Amino acid sequence: MPDTSSPQFGETILFLTCIIVSAAMVWCLQLSISGPCEPCYEKTLEYFLLVPVCLLIGYSTIRLFIILFPARAEACMKYH
């Protein structure tokens, strides 16, 4: 994508939606984990669900950065 063209609307909205939904899922999982109803050892599924949700937030953030700032992303990739 050339520097003069605008980012594609669909991809931008998709990754923003992924970040928002994942943040809401982290909030709900945190409420479930901190609830006093069950012992901690029965909440292992909630702990395991946090990992992919956080990975999705990270992936969406990186892709959104690449879409919105292509020149800066290329500069960052040259040094790594």
Secondary structure, 3 states (H helix, E strand, C coil): CCCCCCCCHHHHHHHHHHHHHHHHHHHHHHHHHHCCCCCHHHHHHHHHHHHHHHHHHHHHHHHHHHHHCHHHHHHHHHHC
